Amino acid sequence: MIRRSWLRRSLIATGGLLLAGVATLAGMAAWYGRDLPTLEPVTDYRPVQSLQVYTADGVEIAQFGAERRQFVPIGQTPPALQRAVLAIEDTGFHEHAGISWRGLARAFVANATGGMPQGASTITQQVARTFFLTKRRTAERKIKEALLAWRIEQQLTKPQILELYLNQIYLGQRSYGFAAAAQTYFGKPLDALTLAETAMLAGLPQNPIYANPISNPARAQRRQKMVLDRLLKLGWIEPTEHAAALREKLAVRKPQQVDVHAEHVAEMARRAVVERFGDKAYTEGLRVVTSIVAADQRAAHEALRDAVLAHERKQPWRGPEDDVDLPADALAAERVAAQALKELHDDDDLRLAVVMQATPRRLELLLAGGEAITVEGDGLRLVQSALAGKGPSKLAVRRGAIVRVARHEAGAGWAVVQWPLADGAFVALDPLSGRVRALVGGYDFNRQPFNHVTQAWRQPGSAFKPFVYSAAMERGVMPDSLVDDTPVVIADGSGREWAPKNSDGTFDGPITLRQALARSKNMVSIRLTQALGVATVRDWAARYGLDRERQPDNLTLALGAGSTTPLQLAGAYSVLANGGYKVDPLLVLRITDARGRVLHEAPPPPPLDESRRVVPARNVYVTTELMGEVTRSGTAAAVQVQLGRSDLYGKTGTTNGAVDAWFAGFQPGVVAVAWIGHDEPRSLGVGESGGGLALPAWIAYMRHALAGVPEVAREVPEGLARAEGGDWRYAEWAETVPVPHVYDDAAPNGR
């Protein structure tokens, strides 16, 4: 009887408590419901999205904006990701009305007892919290969260709510939404993720710092396993899929890891978008598709850096970059070294390191990433004298010195190197459309953002000579014409004389045009320009797209003493590659908004018809024949030796004092220009040349670009005929005997 009475009283008390709780919740709901915000941020979702730049084949180059986010409609979100997120975050998402009553009850109890609420929220509640509420855990927030969730469920469909969640939730590393996280952690779009990668991302929302795959891989794996186990328990994946996903070894990207180095391209694209759309460019998720081809860009970037580093390896040791005082205690020394390295600019290839111990035969170093390495033997070649105590003290390599190291050329071990003083540029175009296939504006954008491809106006040197020869051929000078290669001395009117030399230091007397270009004879170019007239050559070069006003109004024009940029020179060589048509370089193909609507699209390239012709077809054909001799037997003979194909044409360029080193050339399907030099013009060194410095970068890129591409046999245009010696001439001059010649006192063949 006593027990029944106690039970009755307990039930009455419990019921009273529940009724009181319900009444209290209702009261709180009414009270807090008065100042709930409008639902416009979710009903008219406009996420803050960064500007994204892509290659033509879909590889992300860069993002500009405070938040990394890429909006993906729910219809384009992989079902596997949706299932993984629901499995770990809200299994009953499609059944409930947006509210976790258990969580709400916890909030009530916590409020009554003074505790803090714990427990899961529905995805709808998380959406409400993310868009409208603070992260402070209070009963008030929990109730407002439930009220907002209920209202959201009344106005949006389940797919719309899930779409908001998947695109808005923070997932670490400045990444908002799963599409951004997929790029951040795996360098992939959502639809390319494996089940294992999907499960790891799905485990992030609960605590993206605790389970971060980059900073806490072990915790991330444990969270990933929870997602996979949950999917298996729900029957949403098969046991074989579960096992395979657990076995898969994930390749998580390192912070700041870049798949395609195209920083100068990204900056060009950013400027183009900002000019068109203003500050909206950084917040509305605009996407820019450039003409860059990812594999070409990688090849160009590597080729240019290798060329610049090859030049740097010839330079003497200039001393450590900096130094730090290391305490005697080993652990304390490591901490001090690590802190010093954090404040400096590390590099993917030229790694920063602090010397922890130094002897004449061995260096023990600590890398910026915390790895301890040893350098000895041939890896010490650059600093051998500095280790031996020879030379000025500023060159000494001792404990605490901060130096650069790189993987040894032979592939085994490390070598001490130094940051290059010279810089470079590389650009490749499609000569038929003008589309830029690759563009590297300098050795390192972070250290020097100046874009040498588009902004560096430099002397092209002998790379200008094909335009002189092209002009001469319109006046009757043919490949087998003889031109006098003897010294030229010209008075400038002030008592001074200009007495240029040939780069090889020799003079050969009468020489054919073919031989002269192949051997880059300066005297021949000067005599041709002298005979044609400087104005004629300037006008002819302008046909190719070179800026006439930047070309000198004197005979130094013949030696390329004017100015051009690598991009402009590539455009001029495109005219030679495509048979005589002017094309405009094109980088930005398309700009779309966050939902894929096209805001700007470059028109398709116009056909190469006679309305776009700037140089006669036969002139281009014969000029390029001479340039083919350059790559067969001339200053760029390494082209044929290393690439082993006959459809390659080009010209080396070295300016006075080896200040600028160039190689410009093409295969009929691709034009490429490489330049090496200093930002402040000065000599690259005695004996340096375009053939020695720039040509290796061009060859390395072309080896990639032409892999699997068959040789192209060019069609001979009308108006040409073979002369008796086998060289091409214009048909009307094919029978001319003797061959046209150019001497000091003669215009070209009198024409």
VOTITI-428338 format. One record per atom (N, C-alpha, C): z, y, x. Coordinates in steps of 0.05 Angstrom, whole numbers, plus 5000, padded with zeros to 4 digits. Last residue first. Example, Ala and Ser with C-alpha at 12.3 -4.5 7.8 and 13.67 -1.06 7.14 Angstrom:
# VOTITI-428338
514249555257/514349795273/515750015258/515648865264/515649105246/515649345264/
This chain:
# VOTITI-428338
287959226326/288059236296/290559386287/287559136379/286059366368/286259386339/290858746394/288158666388/286558896376/295859176390/295358886384/292458846376/294159656441/295259586415/294559296409/295359716511/293659616489/295259566464/298059806557/296160016548/294459926524/301259366567/302459626565/300659836552/298458856524/299358956550/300359246546/297158326486/298658576485/299558646513/291457986458/293558016478/294758296475/287757456426/288857726426/291157746446/283757026467/285857056447/286857346448/276757216479/279357096486/281457146465/275756966416/275856886444/275157136460/277056776350/277156996370/277556886398/276956426309/274956386330/275056606351/280956606274/281256346286/279356306310/281357046244/281457086273/281556816288/281156896192/279157086200/279157136230/285756556188/283056446188/280956636198/290956656234/289756736209/286756656210/292556046270/291756326269/290956396240/296455556303/295555676278/294755966283/293955186360/295855356346/294655476321/289954906385/291654756366/293654926352/286155166415/288455046429/290354896411/282755366375/281755156393/284055016408/286855426316/285155536338/284455306356/286755256248/287555186275/285655316295/288155736197/286355546209/287455486237/289856026134/290455946161/288555736171/288956126080/288456346099/289256286128/294055806042/291255896046/291256116067/299455436073/298255626053/295355686060/301454776079/300154996093/298855176073/307854566059/305054586052/303854826066/312454216099/311654456086/308654456081/316253666089/313653746101/312653986086/322853546099/321053676081/318553756098/326852946103/325453166115/323353286096/332052816054/329652746069/328352996081/338852796060/336652956050/334152896066/343152526082/341752396060/339352556049/345853126103/346252836103/344952716078/345653666105/343053516104/343353216104/350853846109/349153936086/346653776083/352853596157/353853536131/351853596109/349553846194/349853546195/350953446168/350454376184/347854256175/347953946176/355454446209/355154476180/352654336170/354154336262/356254176249/355954196218/350354736272/349554456273/351554286258/353555196267/351255156250/350454866249/357155116309/358155136282/355955086262/353655126354/355154886348/356254886319/351755686352/350055456345/351555196339/355756026372/355256006343/353555766335/356055896429/358355936412/357855886382/351155806455/353555656464/355855676445/347456126429/346955836432/349355676440/349756626437/349556516410/349056216410/354056606496/351556656481/351656546453/357156756559/357256666531/354756756517/357056966610/355556716605/355656616576/363357266605/360957236621/359656956615/365557426538/365857306564/363157276578/365157726494/366357466490/366657316517/366558426498/365158186507/366757936501/367858756435/368158726464/366958456472/369359086376/367258976393/367858986423/374658856342/373959086358/371958996379/373858316327/373958536307/373358796320/369157926365/371758056362/371658266341/365357346344/365757596358/368557696355/360256956317/362756956331/362957216346/356756696260/357256926278/360056886291/351556356227/354156346240/354456576259/348156206168/348456396190/351356376200/343255816134/346055856143/346056046167/339755566078/339855766100/342755796108/336455006051/339055136056/338755326081/331454776045/333254776022/335954916027/328554816093/327554946069/329354946045/333654996139/331854786129/330854886103/335055536184/334755416158/333255156159/339156046217/336955846215/336955716187/342356396267/341356406240/339056216238/347756496308/345456326303/344856336273/350656966354/349556896328/347956636330/355557376381/354157126385/353257016357/356757996411/356357846386/354757596392/357458116465/359358226446/359258066419/354558036512/355657806497/357857896478/351958466533/354658416542/356058186527/348158536475/348658636502/351558596510/348257946434/347958226439/348758296468/344557396417/346757486434/346357776441/342256906375/342457186378/344957246396/337256406358/339756486370/339756796372/333956196300/333956376324/336756436333/330155676267/332255866271/331956026296/329155066230/328055316242/330255516246/327354406217/329454596222/328354826238/324653916209/324454126189/326654336192/325353476242/323353676250/323253916231/331353196268/329453226247/327753476253/336153126300/333952936300/332052946276/340953366312/340453306284/337953126281/341153396369/343453306354/342853226325/335953566385/337353346400/339553226382/334853996352/333253746350/334653516363/339054336370/338654276341/337154016339/338454446423/340654256415/340354176386/334854856428/333854586429/335954376422/335255406425/336755246406/335754956405/331855626461/334655686465/336455526445/326855116455/327755376464/330755396467/324654666433/324654686462/325854936473/326154646378/325154416392/325454436422/327955126360/329754906356/328654646370/323455446373/326155516383/328055276382/319555226342/319355176371/322055246384/320855426293/321255136297/321155066326/319255946300/322155886299/322755596302/313755866295/314855956321/317855906322/313655726241/312755536261/313855616289/315356196218/317255976219/316355756238/310656496224/313156586237/315156356239/307056196193/306656206222/309156306237/309356276142/308856006152/308656006183/309356826135/311856676136/311556406149/303756916134/305457036154/308056886157/302356636088/301356536114/302956666137/304856936048/305556656053/304756556080/307157596060/305057406054/305757126063/313257826031/311757776056/309657566050/314957875980/315358105997/313858076024/314357675912/313557635940/313857895956/315257715859/317557735877/316957705906/310457635835/311757895830/314257935848/309057115846/307957325863/309257595859/315256755835/312456805831/311657045848/320156395830/319056525854/316056555851/323656555769/321756385784/320756545809/330556775771/327756795762/325856635779/336356385759/334656525778/331756545768/339756525697/338456335716/336656485735/344957025698/342456915688/341256715707/351856885696/349656985712/347056865701/355957065643/354456845656/352056955671/362057225613/359857305631/358557065643/365056955577/365057245576/362857365593/365256385538/363856515561/363956815557/371256055523/369156225514/367956385537/375655765540/373055675548/370755835537/380555965530/379655765512/376755675517/381156375568/382956135569/382055905551/374356565583/377056615576/378656355576/369956555641/370756475614/373556555608/364456715680/367256785674/367856705645/360056455729/360956465701/363856555700/358356535782/356456415762/357356475734/358556935836/359956885811/357956785790/354456975878/356956825882/358356755855/348057055905/349657045881/352156875886/343257455939/345557275940/347257285915/336657495914/339257635917/341457435919/330457415948/332457315930/335057465935/323557495958/326157625960/328057495939/319357015990/320357145965/323057265970/316956696030/316256986028/317357136004/318656176034/315756226033/315056516029/323956066040/322756006014/319856086012/325356216092/325755936083/324255876058/324456756096/322956576113/323056286103/328156916059/325356986054/323556806071/332856766083/332056626059/329056676053/333557146122/332456886131/331656716107/335757536089/333257586103/331957326112/340657296074/338657366054/335957406066/343057276124/342457026110/340357076088/343757816133/341957666150/341157406138/347557926094/344958056092/342857906110/351757606113/350557556087/347857676084/352957836164/351957566162/350757496135/350058506164/352258326159/351158036160/347258926215/347058766191/349658606188/344259426256/346659306244/345859146219/340559446318/341359556292/343859416281/338759186362/340959376366/341859516340/334858796371/336858756351/339258936354/330958936405/332958746415/335258706396/327859316380/326659056387/328658846395/331159766378/330759606354/329659326360/330460036423/332659836423/332559666398/326560416413/325660146422/327959946424/328760746353/327760746381/327360456389/332060826308/329360936309/328460966338/335760236288/335360476305/332460566305/337760096222/336160006245/335460246262/339960276177/341860176197/340360056221/335860396143/337260616156/339360526176/334159896124/332460046143/334060266158/337459316118/337859596112/336359766133/333458756102/335158886120/335159186114/329658516069/332258576058/334158706077/324558446086/326258206086/329058256074/322758966087/321658776067/323358526065/325359166131/326459236104/325259056083/321959006171/324658876169/325858926142/317859366162/317359086158/320058936155/320159856176/319259816149/318859516143/321259756230/323459816211/322559766183/315959696249/317859476250/320159516232/313960216240/312659976228/314559746227/317160536272/317260566243/316060326228/315660376324/318360316314/318460336284/309560056337/310960306328/313560226316/306759656361/306659676332/307559956323/307959716415/305159726407/304859766377/313459686416/312159916427/309359946417/314159176395/315159406380/313859656389/311858876438/310758856410/311559096394/315159026480/312359096480/311059076453/320058806462/319859086467/316959176466/318858256461/319558396436/319358696439/317958186516/315758136496/316458276470/322858276539/320558456546/318258426526/326057856520/326558126511/324158306516/324857226500/324157416520/324357706509/326556706479/327856956472/327357176493/323956246483/325656316506/326956586503/321256246435/322856016442/324756076464/318356726439/320556706420/322356476427/314856586482/316556816484/318956806464/311756156465/313656126487/315756346488/308956416423/310556186418/312656146440/306156816450/308256896431/310056666426/305356666520/304556656492/306856736474/305157146574/306456906561/305656906532/304357466636/303157406609/304257136599/310857456669/308157556666/306957486638/316057286670/313957086673/311157196670/322257426698/319957546685/317557366690/329357276689/326757226701/324557376685/334357286664/334057426690/331357396703/335257096615/335256896636/334757026663/334957556584/337557426586/337557226609/331358096615/331357846599/334057706604/333458786612/332858536626/332558306606/331759496609/332859236598/331958996614/332660066628/331259846641/332459586632/332060726615/332960476602/331260256615/334361286652/332361086646/333660846633/335361996649/336361726650/334161536642/333162486639/333362406666/334462126670/332462536586/334762686598/335162606627/328562206569/328062496566/330362656579/329061676578/330061776552/329762076549/324161246604/325761476608/326561586580/323860556613/323260776595/325161006599/321059986638/322860206645/322060446628/320459296637/319959546622/321959756631/317758746675/319758946669/318759196654/313658296635/314358426661/316258646655/310357946599/313257936604/313858036632/305458116555/306258146583/309358146585/302657616514/304157866516/305357876544/297457286482/298857326507/300157606507/297456856424/296857116437/298557146462/298656416397/297656376424/296756636437/300556636347/302356476365/301356436393/297657306345/297957036336/299756876355/296857936321/297957796343/298757516333/295058226276/293158066291/294257916315/298758476246/296858646261/295058486280/301958106226/300358246206/298458446219/304557966272/302457786262/300857906240/308458366278/306158356296/303958176286/312158226238/310658476236/308158476253/313957746260/312657746234/311057996230/316457936306/314157766309/312557756283/320658226282/318758366300/316158196302/323257806257/322058026240/320158186256/325157496299/323157386281/321857596264/329257836324/326557816335/324457696316/334457826307/332658016294/329757966301/337157506341/336657396314/334857576297/338257806385/335557676384/335057536358/342558246351/341358146376/338658016371/345158456307/344258176306/343058066332/351158816308/348458796319/347558506318/354658846245/354458796273/351558786282/359058976197/356359066205/356159046236/362758606157/362458656186/359558726192/362958466103/363858736112/363358806141/361457946092/360358166075/360958446086/363657636132/361057566121/359757806106/368657816144/366557876163/363857806152/373458096109/371257906104/368957966122/380258136126/377558256128/375458046126/385157886129/383657856104/380857986105/388257546175/386257766176/384457736151/392057186161/392557346184/390657586185/389956956116/392657056114/393257246138/384856766133/385056986114/387857116114/382256606194/384756566178/385056816160/376956696211/378456456220/380856396202/372656906157/374056936181/375756686188/369756776111/369757056120/371257106146/365456316093/367956326108/368056606121/362056006043/362556266055/365356266067/356855636013/359255636029/359555916041/352755745978/353855475978/356455465993/350556235935/352156195960/353355915958/344056275910/346756195906/348156135932/338656385915/340556575926/343456505923/334856025900/336256155879/338056385889/332455875948/330755895924/332156055902/336255815989/334156025991/332356055967/342855785982/340555645972/338255855972/346655946041/345456006016/343355806008/352656026078/350355856072/349355926044/356256336131/355356346103/352856166101/361656516172/359656316166/358856346137/364856836227/363956836199/361756626196/370556986270/367856886264/367256916234/374157216329/373957136301/371157046295/378557166386/375957206373/376057116344/383556986397/383157276395/380557336382/387156426370/384756546381/384656846377/393556216393/392056326371/389556476381/393455656438/394255926430/392456026408/396755026454/394355196450/395355476445/398854416480/399554706477/396954866475/397753816445/397053986467/397954276460/399753136429/399653426424/398853576449/396952476413/398952666423/398252956416/390252346408/392852226414/394652446425/385452606403/386552486379/389352366383/383052896441/382452616442/383752466419/385253396430/382353346424/381753046423/391753356401/389953356424/387153286416/393953796351/393353526359/391353526381/397354366379/395354246361/394953956370/401954916381/400954656390/398954546370/404455536405/402755386386/402055116398/411255756416/408455706424/407055576401/416856086436/415356006412/412455996419/422255896480/419556016476/418255916450/426855606486/426855836467/424155966463/425755456554/427255396530/427455646512/419255706574/421955606579/423355556552/413855916604/414455746581/417155616587/411656556626/413256326629/413856176603/409057036622/407556796616/409256546616/412657416639/411857416610/410257176602/412857356694/414957226678/414257216648/406457206725/408457386713/410457246696/405956616769/404956826752/407156996741/409455996765/407556166778/406656386758/412655606744/413955856753/412056036767/410455176721/411155146750/412355406761/409155336672/411455156675/412355126703/404755646684/407055776672/409555596674/401155256701/402155446720/404655596710/400354976651/401454836675/402655036695/398455106602/400855246611/401955126637/393854796594/393655086590/396055226603/395754256602/393854376620/393754686618/399053946572/400254176585/398354336602/396253506556/396953696535/398153946546/395953166599/393653346595/394253556574/402953106602/400353036613/398253246608/406153276539/406153216568/403353156577/410453426488/407853476499/408053426529/413753166430/413653186459/410853246468/417353386371/415053266385/415353316415/420653366310/420953396339/418653256352/419753726250/419153486266/419453546295/420454176219/422854036227/422353796244/416054496210/416854306189/419254146195/415354756258/416354916235/417354726212/417654316311/415654436294/416954586270/420454346373/421154306345/419054456329/419253996436/418954216417/419854136389/419453896504/420453796478/420554026459/414853796555/415953986536/416953836512/413953636624/414553546597/415753776580/413553786676/411853566667/412153496638/417154196687/414354226696/412454016685/420754236625/420654166653/417754196662/424754456571/422254486587/422654396616/426754396503/427254336531/424654356546/424854666459/427754596460/428554526488/420455146438/421054976461/424054926462/418155136372/420055246391/420555046413/411755226342/413855046353/415655206372/406455226295/408555366309/410655166319/399954936301/402654916291/404555086308/393954986280/395455096303/398355136295/392854756229/391954636254/393454726279/395555046189/394954756185/394354616212/400755476213/397955426207/397555126205/405755986201/404855726211/401955686202/408356586216/406156476201/405156216214/415656636214/413056666227/410856526211/420556506194/419756786192/416956836203/421455986207/421056046179/419856326176/422855996261/420155906253/419455976225/428256146259/426256316272/423456256264/430455696234/430555956221/428556146233/429655306274/428455276247/428355546232/432855506315/429955476319/428555466292/437955466292/436955736300/433855726303/438354916285/438555096262/437355366269/437854736338/435854656319/435854846294/442554946360/439955036370/437754966350/446454646333/446354936328/443655046337/445454156357/445054196328/444854486321/446454266412/443854176403/443454226373/449454836441/449854606423/447154526411/447655316464/447755066480/447954816463/442855706425/445555636434/445455366449/437056056442/438155816431/440955766442/433556616426/435856526442/437056286428/426456586424/429056606410/431256496428/420056916428/422156736439/424656786423/412856896420/415457016416/417556836430/408256676440/408056866418/410557016415/407656606512/408656526486/408356746466/401256756547/404156756544/405056676516/395956686554/396856966550/399856986546/391756296594/394356306580/395256596578/384656426588/387156376603/389556396585/379656076548/381156316556/383756246571/377255636528/376255736554/377955966565/379255566478/380155386499/379155466527/376455946448/379256006456/380155826479/371755666437/371655906454/374455966465/373855276404/372455196428/372255426447/375755586361/377655456379/376355366405/370855726338/372655936348/374655816368/368955216324/367355386343/369155606355/372755046288/372354886312/370855056333/372055426247/374555416262/374255256288/366855286230/367355546242/369955546258/367454756211/365554816232/366155086246/371254816170/371954656194/370054726217/368255136134/370855226144/371655076170/363854806124/363455066137/366055166149/366254366099/364754326124/364354586139/368454606053/370254466073/368754446100/363754786029/365754976038/367654856059/361254306017/359954496035/361954686047/364854105979/364453956004/363054136025/364454515938/366954445952/366554305979/360155035935/360254745933/362654655950/360155655900/361055495923/361055205917/359255975858/357055805866/357755625889/365055985814/363356095835/361155895841/367956145755/366555925768/364656055788/374056365734/371656445747/370456195761/377756485676/376956285696/374256375707/383556815651/380656815657/380056615679/388756875630/387656605636/384656605641/390957365624/389657245601/388156985607/393057625669/394857525648/393557355626/389557855705/391857705715/393557575694/385658145678/384857915695/387157735702/387758585657/387658345640/386958095656/386759005691/389158845696/389358595678/379558955688/382059095695/384358905698/374558715681/376658685660/379258835665/371158855724/370058815697/372258835675/374358885769/372459105763/371459095734/376658375765/378358615760/376558855755/372358055779/373558035753/375158275746/371258205832/369158225812/370258215784/376058095857/375158365856/373058405834/376057525853/378157685841/377257975837/371557395885/371557335856/373657505841/373457555935/371057675924/370857635894/377857205938/378357495938/375857645927/375256715941/377056775919/377557075916/372656775990/371056735965/372856815941/376956786024/375257016022/373557005997/379056266016/380656496009/378956746006/377855726016/375755916008/377156176000/379255106031/379855366042/377455556036/381254645986/378754775996/379555056006/386554485982/384454285982/381854395994/392454676012/389954776001/387854556004/399354716003/397154556012/394654645997/403854985987/401755145999/399354986009/407554395992/407454675984/405354826000/403553795988/405553956001/405454245990/402353345934/401453565951/403853705964/403452655934/404252915924/403453135944/400852105920/400252305941/400952575930/404451515905/403351765897/403051955921/403050845899/404151045918/402851315912/404550405847/402650605857/404150805876/408250075824/407350005851/405750235864/408850285773/411150295791/410350235820/403850185753/404650455756/407050475775/403949625749/402049755767/402850045773/407949545711/408349445738/406449585758/405549795666/408149875676/408549795705/401049485659/400749765666/403349875677/403348995646/401749015670/401349305679/405949115597/407549045621/405949065647/402749685567/403049405571/404749355596/405550225527/403950125550/404549825553/408450265481/406150445484/404550395509/413050005469/410549855465/408150035468/417850225481/416650305455/414050155449/418550005531/420349925510/419249995482/414650285560/414449995557/416149905534/416550805558/413950745547/413650445542/421350725586/421450805558/418750745544/419450605637/421150415622/421150475592/416951095649/415350855647/416850635631/421351445650/419151495631/417551235627/424351215691/425551235664/423351275643/420951285734/421451015725/422651015696/421251845739/418751715732/419151435721/426551885757/425851995731/423151875721/425851645807/427751535788/427151635760/422252005830/421451725825/423351585805/425352455834/422952465817/421952185811/429152295870/429952355843/427552355824/425752255915/427252025906/428152065877/423652785923/421952565915/423452315904/424953375919/426753145913/425252895905/420853725931/423453755944/425353525940/416553485902/416153595929/418853605943/418053325851/416853125869/416553225898/424353495824/421853605835/420653405855/428853425793/426953195796/424253285807/431553915796/432953665804/430953445810/427654265775/428654305802/429954045813/426554105723/424354115743/425254165771/429453755679/430453915702/428453915724/426253625635/429153625633/430453785655/420753625652/421853835634/424853845634/419253165686/420053425697/421453615677/417052695668/419852705674/420952965683/411652785666/413152775640/416152785644/410252725719/410252995707/411852995681/410852165723/412452335740/412552625729/407051985686/409851935681/411652115698/402252145712/402952255686/405952225680/402351825757/402552115760/403452245734/401851325732/404151375749/404551675752/396851375707/399251335690/401751405707/393151915739/393751635734/396251615716/389152465719/391652355727/391852055722/384652715701/384252545724/386852415733/385853055660/384352815653/383852625677/388353495686/389853305670/388453035666/385853565754/386053645726/387453425710/389753565815/387953445797/388053575769/393853635853/391153745858/389053635840/399053475845/397153265852/394353375858/402253925837/403353695849/401353485859/398654325815/400654385836/401554145851/395554065777/394254185800/396254225822/399653915741/397853715752/396453815777/401754415728/403354235744/401654015756/397654625696/398354755721/399854565740/398054255654/395554285669/396054415696/403254315633/402554075648/399954095664/406854935643/405054755629/404054535646/407355305699/408055305671/405955145656/409755345764/407855215746/408955205717/413055485805/411555705791/409555595771/415654995816/413655095834/411855305821/416854745748/417454775776/415054895792/415454755695/415454495709/415854515739/416455035631/416555065660/417054805674/411954995576/414354915589/414254945619/406955125554/408855335559/411155255577/403654695541/402554915556/404555125565/406754345512/405354235536/404254465553/408454675468/410354555488/408954485514/403654785441/405354995452/407154895474/402254255427/400454415444/401954645457/406254125391/406053985416/404354135436/404854485350/407454505363/407354365391/399854285335/400154565345/402754605360/401053765317/399453805341/399654085353/404453915272/405553775295/403753805320/402954595250/402654305248/403954175273/407155135229/405255005247/405154705243/410855285190/408455445194/406355325212/415154955189/414055025164/411255165167/416654905242/415554665229/414254735202/418955415249/416455345263/415055105250/423555355218/421455545209/418855485223/426254985249/425654915222/423355095212/426855275297/425255025297/424354955269/430255685279/427455745288/425755505288/434755365269/433555525248/430655595255/435855155320/435254985297/433855135275/436855635349/434755455358/433855265335/441355815323/438855975321/436455805329/444755405340/444155445311/441655605307/444755475395/443955225384/443255245354/446755995401/444055935409/443055685396/451955905381/450156105368/447256045375/454055555418/453555465391/451655655376/450655595481/452655685462/452055565435/448255605541/448955395522/451255495505/442956045558/445856005556/446455805535/437656165559/438355895568/441355835566/435456525500/436356505528/437056215534/429456455459/432256465464/432956455494/423856415448/425456615435/428256655445/420856015475/419556265467/421456485459/424655615487/422855715508/421755985500/426955495437/428555605459/426855735480/422555305408/423955535398/425655665421/421254855440/419355075437/420755335428/425954565431/425354665459/423254885458/425254455377/427454615386/427054725414/420754115382/420554365367/422754555374/422853695410/420853865423/420554125409/430053695400/427353605394/425353785409/434953615452/433753755430/431053645424/440653235474/437853295473/437153465449/446953485502/445253305486/442453415484/452553925491/450853765508/448953605490/456154535486/454554325474/452854185495/462754625511/459954705514/458154475502/468754765471/467154635492/464354745492/471854965430/471655125454/470055005476/471954695383/473854615403/473754775429/467954915352/470654895341/472754835362/463554875385/464355145377/467255135367/463154335389/463754485413/464754755406/461854215336/464354105347/465154275371/456754465333/458954545315/461654465326/453854195371/454354485375/456654575358/453953685349/455253735375/455854025379/450653795306/453453725301/455053765327/445853885332/447054105317/449954045312/444853385353/445353605371/446653835357/444153115304/446253025323/446953255342/439753345283/442353395270/444653305288/434653655310/436353435318/439053485306/428953875274/431753915281/433053655288/423853775255/424153965276/426953995287/423753375219/422953635210/423553855230/421052745246/423152935238/421953205230/416352465260/417752395235/419752615227/414152595308/412352605285/413752545259/418552525343/417352795339/415752805313/421852125361/421452155332/420052415325/422152185417/420651955405/420051995376/422252635459/422652645430/421052425416/422152535516/423352785505/423952765475/419852055529/422252135543/423652375531/415552005493/417251775498/419851865511/412852485495/414352415471/416352195476/410552435546/412452655540/414052595516/407251985539/409351985560/411452205554/403752155499/405551935494/407851935514/401052565526/402452625501/404552405496/398652285567/400652485573/402352545548/395151965538/397151835555/399352035563/391552315514/393552185497/395852055514/390152925549/390052625549/392252505531/387853465512/390153365528/390153055526/384253665479/383253595505/385453495523/387053795433/384853605431/383653515457/390454185451/391553925446/389353715444/387654585504/387954525476/388954235472/390754855558/389054625551/389554565521/391555395603/391655295575/389755075570/395055405660/392255365650/392455245622/398955775704/398655655678/395755625671/403456055745/401255865746/401055735718/405056735745/405556465735/403056295737/403157195769/405857115774/406456835766/396557125799/398357195777/401157085783/391156755816/392257015820/393957085795/389256165850/390256295825/391556555833/383455825879/385855995879/386656075851/380055385874/380255525899/382855685901/379154755843/380555015843/380755125871/372854475832/375354465848/376554745849/367954475804/370454445790/373054425806/363154575829/363654295821/366554255812/363455105843/361455025823/361954745812/370555255847/367855195859/365955115836/374555755814/373655485819/370955475834/380356125800/377656125813/376955845821/384156435750/383556195765/380656205775/389356855735/386556845740/385956605758/394656595694/393656715718/390556695718/397156765630/395756575647/394556725671/401356785578/400756935603/399656735623/398656575515/400256525540/399456705563/399056705455/397356825476/398856805503/399256475391/399956415419/397956535438/401256615338/398956745351/399456725381/405756315329/403556295309/400956425320/408956465371/407956185370/405656155350/409757025367/409156905393/408156615392/411157075310/408457135320/407857025348/415856995284/414656755297/411956815309/421057485295/418557395282/417357165298/427957285306/425557425312/423157325296/433657345263/431857175277/429257325283/437957585236/436557735258/434757555275/439757225196/438957505189/437357645211/441556745214/438856765204/437857045198/446856795224/445056825246/442156845238/448856735170/449556965186/447457005209/446756255152/446156495137/446656745154/448955925190/446055945188/445256195173/454355985180/453256075206/450256105205/454455755130/455256035133/454056145159/452955235141/451255395123/451855695126/457055095175/454355105186/452555275168/461255115138/461255295161/458455325173/459754715103/460054995093/459955195116/459854285138/457354365125/457454655116/465354305151/463254335172/460654425160/467654205102/468154465115/466154525137/465653705094/464853915075/465354195088/468253455137/465253465136/464353685118/473553535122/472553645147/469553665147/473653245075/474153535074/473153675100/472652755094/470752875076/471153175075/477352695124/474752685138/472652825121/481152715083/481252915105/478552935119/479652275053/479652545040/479552755062/480451885090/477751935080/477552205067/485951935098/484151975121/481352035111/487951805048/488452075059/486552135082/486251275046/485251465026/485551755037/489151055088/486251055090/485051265070/494351125070/493551265095/490451285097/494050795025/494651085022/493751245046/493250305050/491150425032/491550725028/497950265079/495450275093/493250395076/501750235039/501850455057/499250495071/500049765017/500050005000/500050255017/
